[in-house]
Amino acid sequence: MVLIVFGMGIILYGISTLTAMIIEGELSGILRKKKMLKKIKHLSSHYIVCGGGQTGRPVLEELHKNKESIVLVEKSKNTIEKCQTVMDDLLFIQGDATDDENLVKAGINDAAGIIISLPSDKDNLYITMASRMLNPTIRIISRMTSQKLESKLYKAGADGVVSPNSIGALRLVSEMVRPAVVDFLDSMLRSNQGNLRINQITIQKNSRFIGKTIREMKLREKFNLLLLGIRENHEKIEFDPENSKVLEIETTLIVMGDVNHCTQAAKWFTQTV
């Protein structure tokens, strides 16, 4: 009789321990989720990536290399775990990106941009439209499979539309006719010697560099950046501009250099008068 009671005691103890472990795990998960939502809530000018699959994962990696703040919206736990191999401190919302509530949780109202990379063109179209309604000033880049959808995506509010098939075709031709250029760009993106990138810096309103010349900016001396071109008032890009060129409001500089140097330069040129 004693043995039976003792045996039951072990069983009851085991059940209690298992229950405690389950509850503890659930509570731990809830606390992690709350902590993450709190971090996301304090973000601004960040980027949202919808979909962490074959297209979304490299997008996350490149944004991370560019020192950008990112929030992933993805419903698959397994996919999220794969994305965490790219960046272990990844902020994410586990849920359907076609649900407006998840976009709001990802901080779309304060985000600088959203990249929509779901496999379904219809889902990408809906998220594009919803994003534009939720944040009229956000920059929206959407993936598409069918060329027939391009005009609809732009009408829905997309600022840019990318077709992986078209990009793949351009890459194939480039590999054939300009292999050295392709090797250069690949080496720049994959180099272990630093995060060399082509980037952009915009001269904002009230910047103390408005009215100054390119020579006075001293991009090469201060930040070791190579100026490739400029764009004024959203017009065509002017390649290799003269050093005597005077900077105006909203002038965008196209530069090549280390990511950290680009970030430092961007902060420098946004300093007000």
HUDA-V475431 format. One line per field, one symbol per residue. ss: DSSP state (h for helix, s for strand, l for the rest). A space follows every 10 residues. Layout:
BEGIN
ss: ???
END
This chain:
BEGIN
ss: lhhhhhhhhh hhhhhhhhhh hhhhhhhhhh hhhhhhhhhh hlllllssss lllllhhhhh hhhhhlllls ssssllhhhh hhhlllllll sssslllllh hhhhhlllll llssssllll hhhhhhhhhh hhhhllllss ssssllhhhh hhhhhhllls ssshhhhhhh hhhhhhhlhh hhhhhhhhhh lllllsssss ssllllslll llshhhhlhh hhhllsssss sllllllssl lllllsllll lssssssshh hhhhhhhhhl lsl
END
